[in-house]
């Protein structure tokens, strides 16, 4: 399942990279590129295999989102072939010197992100806005430092009257994310004095906030297939990967499936 024509428009900036011209190749090139690496494509059945969160769990998960600013989504059972396909495609692209975002030329990440979006859309009353990013953090590397996904003037529309966020980032682990490979860390919202400060035009330095509340920092290790979700106002970051990490930490997103209320 290839999505070359509608997706190439997403990669204009990538075309500036040394191998960016390859992005202008047609569907036959990208199909051969995947076949050479023996990467499988999830079948049509994977599109129909969607596990939703039981309604009885909604109140507790919504309460945790209000209190902590994040949740771990339970037991979504995302299609294993799709997860494996994402991971294999990203590794193949890295080997060829191509950006990890090119994985969205293939069907597997759309299956994975679609599954998570469907489940969380019902939980929070949100819709996907197709805002994607991909991380491939190898041994000795690191991703972004502490930040919020929505800040400054954007914060004024961050929450609804029910206290739930208008914007949620969905984080899908394609590989192990642990102390062995690096994982996400967060400062829970209940201890963050700037989490609900929706009038600030500029964000305070995150390092100052973290230094004052460092004992509340939480690590969020995750197995492959785990889905986390957090408010766009949550202060979060990924730790550096150990130089001897057994594999890269592959993630869609943090900014993979950003959601906003209709």
PyMOL commands that set and color helices and strands:
alter all, ss='L'
color gray80, all
select helices_A, chain A and resi 4-11+13-16+20-24+27-36+44-48+55-68+80-95+100-105+108-124+152-157+189-191+206-212+214-216
alter helices_A, ss='H'
color red, helices_A
select strands_A, chain A and resi 70-73+126-128+135-137+167-173+184-187+217-220+227-231+235-238+249-261
alter strands_A, ss='S'
color yellow, strands_A
deselect
rebuild
show_as cartoon
